[in-house]
Amino acid sequence: MARLVLLGNLQESPELKTNKTTNEEYYSFTVIDEKKYYFVMCNPSLLANTYLKKGDMVSVVGIPSSSAYKAKDGEIKSSIKCSAKSIEKISQDDNNNSQETNDNDNSTIASDNIPF
């Protein structure tokens, strides 16, 4: 099974939608990565503890699919969709805090506790 890993910014805040056929709820949003747009759909439980808004950087891992559509100008175009299996908010504040914590941590790790 193919996996798609995305790292990019949200074009808009996630929107809760309902599948008209199955009546199941899902979130839909677009991730932009260097001028490429990826349409992402996910189960609401994936975003239960995460607040995402327009412009946030996210990492998304999921199953890709593609489809073709006819644009307003009549040209046939394609889109890439991702059914997300995991979503993580990437924040520069989080990265800076973790580096500060690691730099200030003077604890030692016993060689027996190293997992490799």
Secondary structure, 3 states (H helix, E strand, C coil): CCCEEEEEEECCCCEEEECCCCCCEEEEEEEEECCEEEEEEECHHHHCCCCCCCCCEEEEEEEEEEEEEECCCCCEEEEEEEEEEEEEEECHHHHHHHHHHHHHCCCCCCHHHCCC
